[in-house]
Amino acid sequence: MSRYDRFEFLGVARRDGIATVTLNRPDKDNAIDRAGHRELEDVWPLLADDAEVRAIVLTGAGKAFSTGGDIEAMAARAGTPKAVTHSIGLAASTRRLFTNILDTPQPIIAAVNGHATGLGATLALFADIVVIAEQAKFGDTHVNVGLVAGDGGAVIWPLLIGPARAKELLMTARLLRGTEVQAMGLAGHVAPADDVLPRALELAQELAAKAPLAVQWTKLSVNRGIRAQLDIVLDSSIALEMVTMASADHAEATAAFLEKRSPKFEGR
């Protein structure tokens, strides 16, 4: 029995030194619910400790990479005691997720095969290399559901494109096409959707063939700076996101999403 068989949201396949991790909820565009979030927290230490794995590819099943948090689940708990219960431990689980990704020694290539929004976009940006589909929609959409972009977006976007452009994109929740994502420097490679995974696997094979200690310790050296920024920003940003989970605007945004109408925000 494989150490990865217990996962339901994630599929993990290993071949020739490469692990392919697939977000596997295609009927929901790989939206991440609480159980899926836990699996994403847990899988990285297992991969880090897997001597057979030299490189990792992260991708999504179906047409999307991941549309981030499960808005239907958000709507069900918005304005109820469940919203408070859900937020308890959120800071610790979010820190654990991104710390585990940064601490995984093997290089991680995000194969963004389709739309990546909210937490989905953040997951891609915390990878070491990004390959994105030309027509994929990509962006941090937290504010569209009345939430602070707290679960890593406020950390990684400014590091990659500078604070001015990051603030504009995070506050407007503007979606970029894959070609724009590459032009902005958020992705190293852009390809037609059907070629994204093969291209990511080619890069993984190239990295897997190199001296592992040299590759892994180079990654470690660069990630020290990202970890420092994570320590500076994450606790406050995720705490503010937790506060907005209890706001009337968040409840209105999720209800409007399900009812397919424009939300009316009141700042409370």
Backbone bond lengths (Angstrom), bond angles and torsions (degrees), N, CA, C in turn:
res aa  C-N    CA-C-N  psi(-1)  N-CA   C-N-CA  omega(-1)  CA-C   N-CA-C  phi
1 M - - - 1.472 - - 1.531 109.31 -
2 S 1.314 116.77 130.95 1.457 121.88 -179.41 1.524 110.69 -76.06
3 R 1.310 115.57 150.35 1.466 120.71 175.90 1.525 112.08 -64.13
4 Y 1.320 117.04 -15.01 1.463 121.09 -175.96 1.530 112.87 -99.08
5 D 1.323 117.86 -1.86 1.461 120.41 -175.13 1.523 113.21 -67.01
6 R 1.315 118.08 -20.02 1.469 119.97 -176.72 1.523 112.45 -76.10
7 F 1.318 117.35 -13.47 1.460 119.17 -177.57 1.531 111.03 -77.88
8 E 1.337 115.14 141.31 1.463 121.54 177.97 1.525 111.48 -111.75
9 F 1.333 116.46 -43.02 1.464 120.61 178.57 1.523 111.19 -74.40
10 L 1.311 116.51 -30.05 1.455 122.15 -177.35 1.520 111.16 -106.94
11 G 1.322 115.25 139.21 1.447 120.86 167.45 1.516 108.95 -109.18
12 V 1.316 117.76 134.47 1.464 121.81 -179.41 1.525 108.92 -125.32
13 A 1.325 115.93 120.37 1.467 121.46 177.43 1.519 108.58 -123.34
14 R 1.336 116.47 138.75 1.465 121.18 -179.60 1.517 110.02 -121.62
15 R 1.347 114.66 135.31 1.464 120.02 177.29 1.517 109.54 -157.37
16 D 1.306 116.08 129.29 1.469 122.75 175.25 1.527 112.22 52.23
17 G 1.312 116.34 42.93 1.460 121.08 175.72 1.515 115.00 83.47
18 I 1.328 117.98 1.88 1.465 121.68 -178.12 1.524 109.60 -116.19
19 A 1.311 116.34 129.96 1.464 121.80 173.60 1.522 108.34 -102.26
20 T 1.316 116.97 127.02 1.455 121.81 174.47 1.519 108.28 -105.12
21 V 1.321 115.83 116.73 1.464 122.34 179.94 1.526 107.45 -103.43
22 T 1.334 116.10 121.70 1.458 120.99 -175.27 1.519 110.86 -115.63
23 L 1.329 116.00 123.89 1.461 121.02 171.33 1.524 106.05 -71.05
24 N 1.336 116.97 116.93 1.460 119.71 -163.81 1.528 111.97 -121.57
25 R 1.319 114.48 69.13 1.462 121.29 173.17 1.537 107.69 -140.95
26 P 1.322 116.44 58.46 1.463 119.90 -169.55 1.521 114.48 -62.36
27 D 1.338 117.98 -27.51 1.464 120.11 179.81 1.517 112.15 -68.32
28 K 1.339 116.88 -16.57 1.466 122.69 177.28 1.525 110.88 -116.51
29 D 1.313 117.60 23.13 1.472 122.97 -176.80 1.522 111.41 52.97
30 N 1.351 114.76 35.70 1.469 122.40 177.78 1.529 112.55 57.48
31 A 1.350 116.23 34.08 1.463 120.87 172.88 1.524 109.07 -61.70
32 I 1.324 116.01 145.31 1.464 122.09 -171.73 1.521 109.82 -103.91
33 D 1.332 116.79 110.45 1.462 120.36 174.36 1.523 108.83 -91.94
34 R 1.333 116.91 -175.10 1.467 119.39 -175.04 1.525 111.61 -62.21
35 A 1.339 116.88 -41.85 1.465 119.49 -179.95 1.527 110.74 -64.23
36 G 1.334 116.55 -40.16 1.458 120.12 177.73 1.516 112.09 -64.99
37 H 1.334 115.87 -37.64 1.467 120.33 177.75 1.527 110.24 -61.54
38 R 1.325 116.89 -41.86 1.473 120.27 179.24 1.527 110.78 -62.78
39 E 1.322 116.42 -40.85 1.461 118.54 178.73 1.524 111.08 -64.41
40 L 1.328 116.91 -39.07 1.461 120.15 177.22 1.524 111.54 -65.17
41 E 1.309 117.28 -32.28 1.464 119.89 175.15 1.528 110.78 -67.39
42 D 1.342 115.44 -39.82 1.470 120.64 -169.42 1.527 114.53 -84.07
43 V 1.334 117.54 -25.57 1.458 118.51 -170.64 1.530 113.03 -71.93
44 W 1.344 117.12 -31.54 1.468 119.23 -173.28 1.520 113.64 -66.53
45 P 1.346 120.34 -43.35 1.469 118.07 176.54 1.533 112.91 -62.23
46 L 1.343 117.13 -32.74 1.465 119.64 177.08 1.522 111.09 -66.16
47 L 1.320 116.09 -42.64 1.463 119.64 177.60 1.525 111.13 -66.82
48 A 1.324 116.31 -39.76 1.464 120.47 179.81 1.522 111.39 -59.55
49 D 1.338 116.35 -32.36 1.454 122.01 -176.29 1.528 112.46 -94.62
50 D 1.322 117.00 6.81 1.467 121.32 -176.63 1.523 109.60 -94.29
51 A 1.315 116.17 107.98 1.468 121.10 -176.12 1.521 112.49 -66.25
52 E 1.332 117.90 -17.99 1.460 121.08 -179.65 1.532 112.82 -80.77
53 V 1.335 116.67 -11.84 1.464 120.33 -171.80 1.519 110.30 -103.33
54 R 1.341 116.45 122.06 1.464 122.72 177.77 1.535 111.70 -105.34
55 A 1.344 116.74 -23.29 1.462 121.03 179.88 1.527 108.00 -153.58
56 I 1.344 115.38 156.37 1.468 120.96 -174.45 1.522 108.95 -130.29
57 V 1.330 116.11 136.21 1.461 122.22 173.08 1.529 107.75 -114.88
58 L 1.325 116.22 129.40 1.468 122.37 177.77 1.515 108.47 -111.41
59 T 1.347 117.43 124.24 1.458 120.54 -178.22 1.518 109.86 -145.33
60 G 1.336 115.78 -178.82 1.450 120.92 -179.08 1.515 111.37 -120.79
61 A 1.330 115.96 147.60 1.463 120.69 175.56 1.528 109.26 -79.74
62 G 1.333 116.13 146.69 1.454 119.86 178.14 1.516 112.09 79.94
63 K 1.334 115.69 -148.48 1.460 121.17 -172.70 1.522 113.71 -89.47
64 A 1.322 118.46 -16.32 1.467 121.82 -177.18 1.530 110.51 -110.27
65 F 1.328 115.04 153.68 1.468 120.11 167.63 1.524 107.49 -78.54
66 S 1.321 117.60 -64.84 1.466 122.72 171.58 1.516 109.34 -170.71
67 T 1.323 115.60 133.39 1.465 120.41 177.10 1.525 111.75 -90.82
68 G 1.333 117.00 16.00 1.458 120.60 172.85 1.511 113.23 82.73
69 G 1.335 115.85 -145.22 1.460 120.56 -176.42 1.518 112.52 -62.06
70 D 1.319 115.94 150.88 1.462 123.26 -178.44 1.525 108.96 -78.21
71 I 1.347 117.19 104.83 1.465 120.86 -174.35 1.522 110.96 -69.67
72 E 1.318 118.34 -32.00 1.469 119.80 176.54 1.524 110.33 -61.91
73 A 1.334 116.67 -41.49 1.463 120.33 177.44 1.522 110.53 -67.03
74 M 1.341 117.08 -38.63 1.469 120.30 176.49 1.520 110.87 -60.10
75 A 1.334 116.63 -45.25 1.461 121.18 -178.29 1.519 111.34 -63.00
76 A 1.335 116.88 -37.18 1.456 120.69 -177.87 1.532 112.36 -66.33
77 R 1.326 117.10 -31.14 1.461 118.98 -177.90 1.527 113.87 -103.22
78 A 1.342 117.82 -10.39 1.469 120.67 -178.07 1.529 110.77 -60.43
79 G 1.328 115.90 132.77 1.452 121.64 178.51 1.508 114.66 75.72
80 T 1.340 117.72 9.95 1.466 122.01 179.78 1.528 109.18 -120.78
81 P 1.346 117.31 166.81 1.473 118.69 175.66 1.524 113.44 -58.00
82 K 1.347 117.17 -21.76 1.462 119.64 178.80 1.524 111.89 -63.67
83 A 1.338 116.31 -28.36 1.466 119.24 178.41 1.520 110.54 -63.63
84 V 1.329 116.30 -39.49 1.461 121.09 178.58 1.523 110.39 -69.40
85 T 1.335 115.14 -44.46 1.466 120.03 179.71 1.526 110.89 -60.19
86 H 1.315 115.42 -42.21 1.461 119.94 -179.58 1.524 112.03 -62.29
87 S 1.333 115.66 -38.42 1.462 119.14 -175.58 1.530 112.65 -73.31
88 I 1.351 116.50 -20.99 1.471 119.62 178.54 1.531 109.11 -65.87
89 G 1.267 116.27 124.34 1.459 120.88 -179.06 1.513 114.37 85.83
90 L 1.356 116.22 -2.01 1.460 118.88 -177.85 1.529 111.23 -63.90
91 A 1.318 116.46 -40.74 1.465 119.21 -178.93 1.526 110.79 -60.65
92 A 1.335 115.96 -44.87 1.461 119.76 -178.48 1.529 111.54 -66.34
93 S 1.343 116.85 -41.33 1.464 118.94 -177.92 1.524 111.29 -70.30
94 T 1.336 116.74 -35.54 1.463 119.58 178.26 1.523 110.61 -68.15
95 R 1.307 116.40 -44.43 1.474 119.73 176.69 1.529 110.17 -59.73
96 R 1.323 116.46 -42.41 1.461 119.95 -178.97 1.526 110.94 -62.93
97 L 1.325 116.99 -41.70 1.466 120.62 -179.93 1.520 110.99 -57.82
98 F 1.330 116.56 -54.50 1.461 118.88 -172.80 1.526 112.34 -77.86
99 T 1.311 117.84 -30.03 1.465 119.48 173.44 1.523 110.19 -64.45
100 N 1.335 116.22 -42.11 1.468 119.49 179.51 1.525 111.69 -64.30
101 I 1.337 117.00 -38.55 1.466 119.31 177.19 1.525 110.30 -63.34
102 L 1.341 116.38 -47.87 1.465 120.07 -178.15 1.519 111.97 -65.82
103 D 1.328 117.47 -30.30 1.461 121.26 -177.63 1.523 113.08 -85.79
104 T 1.328 118.32 -8.13 1.460 120.26 177.01 1.530 108.77 -68.78
105 P 1.324 118.65 118.61 1.470 119.41 -171.87 1.527 113.72 -69.95
106 Q 1.323 117.51 -33.62 1.464 119.31 -177.52 1.536 109.92 -70.26
107 P 1.322 117.32 145.30 1.465 119.80 176.60 1.525 111.33 -63.58
108 I 1.336 115.70 141.16 1.460 122.71 -178.98 1.521 108.40 -115.32
109 I 1.325 116.20 125.71 1.466 121.70 176.53 1.520 107.85 -110.18
110 A 1.327 118.10 122.43 1.457 122.02 175.51 1.522 108.47 -87.52
111 A 1.328 116.71 118.22 1.460 122.69 175.46 1.525 106.89 -97.96
112 V 1.335 115.96 90.32 1.464 121.71 -174.34 1.530 107.47 -83.95
113 N 1.316 114.65 88.03 1.459 122.92 -171.90 1.530 113.47 -77.22
114 G 1.331 117.27 -13.48 1.462 121.69 -178.90 1.512 109.74 -163.82
115 H 1.336 116.63 -157.61 1.458 120.85 -173.76 1.534 111.31 -56.62
116 A 1.323 115.14 138.94 1.469 122.17 177.87 1.518 107.49 -138.12
117 T 1.313 116.88 110.24 1.459 121.11 -176.44 1.520 110.39 -132.35
118 G 1.348 115.62 157.21 1.458 120.48 178.85 1.510 111.72 57.45
119 L 1.324 115.37 -129.12 1.460 120.51 179.42 1.524 111.30 -60.90
120 G 1.327 117.55 -29.75 1.464 119.77 176.88 1.512 112.26 -60.67
121 A 1.331 116.87 -43.14 1.464 120.68 177.72 1.527 110.66 -66.55
122 T 1.321 116.56 -39.98 1.464 120.03 -179.58 1.518 111.15 -63.37
123 L 1.325 117.38 -42.68 1.466 120.64 177.13 1.526 110.79 -56.55
124 A 1.323 116.26 -44.70 1.462 119.66 -179.84 1.522 111.35 -61.95
125 L 1.326 116.87 -42.63 1.460 120.42 -175.87 1.523 112.72 -71.62
126 F 1.318 118.38 -22.63 1.463 120.73 176.05 1.532 112.08 -81.02
127 A 1.340 117.39 -8.22 1.461 119.89 173.05 1.526 109.35 -70.98
128 D 1.322 115.98 169.24 1.463 120.71 -177.61 1.524 112.23 -84.63
129 I 1.312 116.40 -31.79 1.466 122.71 178.88 1.523 107.29 -137.96
130 V 1.332 117.15 141.32 1.467 121.64 179.63 1.519 109.67 -121.87
131 V 1.330 115.65 128.41 1.467 123.06 169.79 1.520 105.94 -115.46
132 I 1.333 118.37 124.61 1.458 121.01 -173.61 1.520 111.49 -125.94
133 A 1.330 115.20 146.13 1.461 121.02 176.64 1.522 109.90 -69.49
134 E 1.318 116.04 142.81 1.467 121.76 -175.47 1.523 112.37 -54.87
135 Q 1.312 117.76 -43.46 1.457 121.93 -174.04 1.528 113.50 -100.56
136 A 1.322 117.46 7.89 1.470 119.68 177.85 1.526 110.19 -63.50
137 K 1.323 116.46 142.00 1.456 121.62 171.64 1.525 108.14 -91.71
138 F 1.340 115.73 131.85 1.463 120.84 -170.86 1.521 109.23 -138.16
139 G 1.340 116.65 128.23 1.460 118.85 176.50 1.515 111.86 173.58
140 D 1.318 115.11 165.26 1.466 121.54 177.43 1.525 108.34 -96.17
141 T 1.312 116.50 111.20 1.467 122.63 -170.64 1.527 112.98 -106.66
142 H 1.322 117.44 20.39 1.464 119.84 -178.13 1.530 112.55 -54.73
143 V 1.326 117.09 -45.35 1.467 117.93 -174.53 1.521 111.71 -64.74
144 N 1.329 117.99 -23.70 1.458 120.59 178.31 1.527 112.32 -66.24
145 V 1.324 117.09 -22.94 1.470 120.22 175.62 1.531 110.56 -108.70
146 G 1.328 115.91 22.33 1.458 120.48 174.00 1.506 115.30 74.02
147 L 1.330 117.37 24.03 1.461 121.27 -177.46 1.524 111.44 -118.44
148 V 1.327 115.67 149.32 1.460 121.82 170.28 1.533 108.68 -67.70
149 A 1.319 116.78 141.56 1.472 121.50 176.24 1.525 108.69 -75.81
150 G 1.329 115.05 69.27 1.458 120.01 -167.04 1.505 116.26 -98.35
151 D 1.333 118.30 -20.24 1.467 118.97 -170.48 1.516 112.39 -90.37
152 G 1.307 116.21 51.14 1.461 121.79 175.36 1.508 114.09 111.38
153 G 1.333 118.24 -23.29 1.456 120.51 -178.89 1.517 112.79 -62.82
154 A 1.331 116.56 -41.44 1.462 120.51 179.87 1.526 111.84 -68.71
155 V 1.329 116.46 -15.57 1.467 121.03 177.60 1.524 110.72 -85.53
156 I 1.348 116.05 -53.50 1.464 119.38 -164.44 1.519 114.07 -87.60
157 W 1.339 119.42 -35.76 1.457 119.72 -178.13 1.532 112.13 -60.77
158 P 1.342 120.63 -48.08 1.475 119.56 179.21 1.528 112.84 -61.93
159 L 1.327 117.47 -33.99 1.460 119.65 178.96 1.527 111.61 -64.81
160 L 1.321 116.58 -34.90 1.457 120.57 -173.79 1.522 113.87 -87.61
161 I 1.346 117.51 -34.40 1.476 118.96 -175.13 1.524 113.10 -128.73
162 G 1.335 117.77 5.36 1.454 120.61 179.97 1.527 111.54 90.29
163 P 1.345 116.87 153.21 1.465 120.31 -174.68 1.520 114.87 -65.43
164 A 1.330 118.81 -35.13 1.463 119.45 -175.60 1.527 111.41 -65.19
165 R 1.337 116.34 -52.90 1.463 119.06 179.58 1.522 111.17 -66.84
166 A 1.342 116.64 -35.31 1.460 119.86 179.62 1.526 111.16 -63.32
167 K 1.318 116.93 -44.71 1.472 119.24 179.93 1.516 111.24 -62.03
168 E 1.325 116.55 -42.05 1.465 118.53 179.41 1.527 111.09 -60.58
169 L 1.316 117.13 -47.42 1.456 119.94 -177.48 1.523 112.43 -69.34
170 L 1.332 117.17 -37.95 1.462 119.90 179.28 1.521 111.94 -70.38
171 M 1.329 117.64 -37.72 1.466 120.42 -177.51 1.524 112.77 -79.22
172 T 1.324 117.20 -29.19 1.464 119.66 178.91 1.523 112.05 -91.46
173 A 1.325 116.96 -16.25 1.474 122.07 -175.49 1.523 110.86 57.51
174 R 1.325 116.85 32.42 1.455 120.91 -178.56 1.525 110.14 -68.14
175 L 1.324 115.05 137.80 1.458 120.64 178.19 1.525 110.01 -95.38
176 L 1.316 115.70 135.29 1.460 123.24 179.16 1.515 109.45 -107.70
177 R 1.327 116.85 146.59 1.456 120.48 170.13 1.528 109.44 -79.24
178 G 1.319 115.84 160.55 1.456 120.35 -177.16 1.513 113.49 -55.08
179 T 1.335 117.06 -38.77 1.460 120.28 179.42 1.526 111.28 -64.58
180 E 1.343 117.12 -36.54 1.468 121.15 177.04 1.521 110.65 -68.85
181 V 1.317 115.83 -38.45 1.468 120.81 179.43 1.526 110.06 -59.55
182 Q 1.328 116.49 -44.13 1.459 119.39 178.73 1.523 111.14 -67.95
183 A 1.332 117.26 -43.12 1.465 120.39 -178.67 1.517 111.71 -61.77
184 M 1.322 116.54 -30.37 1.463 121.31 -179.32 1.523 111.95 -80.87
185 G 1.331 117.21 -12.76 1.457 120.56 -179.91 1.510 114.87 93.46
186 L 1.328 117.03 9.20 1.461 120.62 178.36 1.530 111.79 -82.27
187 A 1.320 116.72 -22.13 1.469 121.84 177.66 1.518 108.61 -131.35
188 G 1.318 115.34 142.74 1.456 119.10 179.24 1.510 113.52 -84.32
189 H 1.342 116.46 -22.55 1.462 120.11 -173.23 1.521 109.69 -140.91
190 V 1.331 116.49 143.60 1.458 122.66 175.05 1.518 107.45 -130.82
191 A 1.352 115.78 143.80 1.459 119.93 -176.05 1.521 109.19 -155.69
192 P 1.338 118.07 162.17 1.460 119.19 170.00 1.522 109.87 -56.71
193 A 1.321 116.53 151.02 1.466 120.85 -173.20 1.528 112.80 -52.26
194 D 1.331 117.59 -43.33 1.464 120.52 -177.20 1.526 113.11 -69.28
195 D 1.323 116.67 -16.81 1.466 120.48 -178.18 1.526 113.33 -98.42
196 V 1.329 117.04 -4.42 1.471 119.75 -174.40 1.522 111.36 -64.90
197 L 1.324 117.68 -51.65 1.464 119.45 -178.83 1.520 112.18 -64.86
198 P 1.336 119.66 -46.08 1.472 118.47 175.90 1.525 113.54 -56.95
199 R 1.336 117.71 -39.81 1.461 120.42 178.78 1.522 110.69 -65.97
200 A 1.334 116.73 -40.94 1.471 120.15 178.31 1.520 110.72 -64.13
201 L 1.321 117.08 -39.35 1.465 120.29 178.44 1.529 111.55 -66.94
202 E 1.333 117.28 -35.51 1.468 120.44 175.34 1.528 110.45 -61.17
203 L 1.337 116.41 -44.70 1.461 120.07 178.63 1.522 110.78 -64.32
204 A 1.329 116.47 -39.37 1.465 120.44 178.65 1.528 110.51 -63.29
205 Q 1.332 117.14 -41.55 1.465 120.91 178.25 1.522 111.11 -63.70
206 E 1.319 116.17 -40.33 1.467 120.05 177.81 1.523 111.01 -61.22
207 L 1.324 116.73 -45.03 1.460 120.79 -179.41 1.523 111.36 -70.19
208 A 1.338 116.72 -38.01 1.467 120.32 -178.64 1.523 111.81 -64.83
209 A 1.328 116.85 -24.68 1.467 120.45 -178.90 1.522 113.14 -82.52
210 K 1.314 117.45 -11.35 1.469 121.00 -177.56 1.535 110.71 -87.54
211 A 1.326 115.46 169.86 1.465 120.74 -179.70 1.526 109.70 -62.06
212 P 1.330 118.36 114.70 1.461 119.92 -171.74 1.523 114.82 -61.56
213 L 1.320 117.48 -38.95 1.466 118.43 -179.39 1.521 110.89 -65.23
214 A 1.332 116.48 -40.24 1.460 119.97 179.79 1.524 110.82 -64.08
215 V 1.337 116.47 -44.51 1.465 120.75 179.98 1.528 110.48 -65.10
216 Q 1.313 115.90 -48.53 1.463 120.06 -173.73 1.524 112.21 -68.04
217 W 1.322 116.75 -37.99 1.460 118.06 -178.59 1.523 112.04 -78.68
218 T 1.326 117.16 -23.25 1.464 119.67 170.41 1.522 109.67 -66.27
219 K 1.323 115.78 -45.40 1.473 120.01 175.96 1.518 110.23 -59.05
220 L 1.320 117.65 -45.92 1.462 121.46 -179.96 1.524 111.35 -57.18
221 S 1.323 116.36 -41.94 1.460 120.30 -177.86 1.523 111.41 -62.56
222 V 1.336 116.84 -45.07 1.467 120.36 179.50 1.521 110.88 -68.54
223 N 1.336 116.81 -39.84 1.463 120.08 -176.20 1.518 113.57 -69.54
224 R 1.322 117.43 -14.59 1.471 118.84 175.75 1.531 110.66 -59.89
225 G 1.338 116.15 -39.76 1.459 119.53 178.49 1.513 112.39 -68.50
226 I 1.346 116.91 -38.08 1.467 120.07 177.80 1.528 110.19 -66.97
227 R 1.327 116.71 -40.37 1.472 119.99 176.95 1.521 111.13 -60.64
228 A 1.323 117.38 -40.09 1.465 120.40 179.02 1.519 110.36 -61.71
229 Q 1.337 117.17 -43.15 1.459 121.07 178.41 1.525 111.07 -66.31
230 L 1.315 117.22 -37.59 1.461 121.59 175.61 1.526 110.16 -58.27
231 D 1.329 116.38 -44.03 1.466 120.83 -179.69 1.525 111.69 -65.53
232 I 1.316 117.55 -33.25 1.462 121.20 -178.89 1.526 111.75 -73.80
233 V 1.336 116.92 -41.27 1.465 121.25 -165.95 1.527 114.27 -101.95
234 L 1.329 118.15 -38.96 1.464 120.00 -162.53 1.523 114.15 -62.61
235 D 1.320 118.51 -44.57 1.464 119.45 -174.52 1.524 111.90 -58.84
236 S 1.329 116.71 -43.91 1.466 118.98 -179.44 1.524 111.42 -72.48
237 S 1.332 117.70 -40.51 1.465 119.37 -177.24 1.515 111.68 -67.84
238 I 1.337 117.35 -39.99 1.464 118.71 179.95 1.522 110.65 -72.84
239 A 1.341 117.89 -32.36 1.467 120.07 176.23 1.524 110.37 -63.51
240 L 1.323 117.03 -41.69 1.462 120.44 178.08 1.524 111.26 -67.70
241 E 1.332 117.54 -35.46 1.462 119.23 174.70 1.525 110.50 -62.69
242 M 1.328 117.25 -40.83 1.463 120.87 178.18 1.532 111.27 -60.65
243 V 1.341 116.58 -38.39 1.467 119.94 177.90 1.529 110.20 -63.93
244 T 1.338 117.09 -43.53 1.462 119.18 -178.42 1.530 112.39 -69.28
245 M 1.315 118.24 -19.03 1.464 120.12 175.17 1.527 111.86 -62.51
246 A 1.336 115.87 -26.58 1.464 120.73 -179.86 1.522 112.62 -94.19
247 S 1.334 117.86 5.81 1.458 120.52 -175.26 1.527 111.50 -83.61
248 A 1.338 114.71 155.41 1.467 120.49 175.26 1.533 110.55 -66.29
249 D 1.313 116.90 -32.61 1.467 119.68 179.46 1.526 111.67 -63.67
250 H 1.334 116.92 -37.80 1.463 119.61 177.94 1.523 110.70 -65.46
251 A 1.335 116.58 -43.88 1.467 119.79 177.87 1.527 110.94 -61.22
252 E 1.335 116.64 -41.11 1.460 121.15 179.42 1.531 110.44 -65.97
253 A 1.310 117.34 -41.99 1.469 120.76 -178.08 1.521 111.63 -63.86
254 T 1.328 117.42 -43.92 1.466 119.74 -178.80 1.524 110.96 -70.08
255 A 1.330 117.10 -37.51 1.470 119.73 176.62 1.523 110.56 -64.32
256 A 1.323 116.76 -42.38 1.460 120.61 179.78 1.527 111.07 -63.71
257 F 1.324 116.35 -37.67 1.461 120.28 178.40 1.527 110.67 -60.72
258 L 1.321 117.03 -47.07 1.455 120.33 -178.75 1.528 112.11 -68.89
259 E 1.336 115.59 -31.61 1.468 120.48 -179.31 1.514 113.11 -88.53
260 K 1.338 115.68 0.35 1.465 122.08 177.68 1.534 112.37 55.73
261 R 1.343 115.26 51.16 1.454 122.33 177.21 1.518 108.77 -137.39
262 S 1.330 116.36 169.92 1.470 120.32 178.00 1.521 109.32 -81.44
263 P 1.338 118.13 136.14 1.467 120.29 178.72 1.526 111.80 -74.71
264 K 1.321 115.21 156.23 1.459 122.03 175.46 1.533 107.54 -118.00
265 F 1.334 115.83 104.56 1.455 121.10 -174.94 1.529 111.04 -90.16
266 E 1.340 115.55 141.89 1.455 121.66 -177.75 1.530 112.99 -122.13
267 G 1.323 118.09 -1.59 1.460 120.68 179.49 1.500 114.31 71.61
268 R 1.311 115.95 38.63 1.474 119.79 177.39 1.526 110.20 -146.12
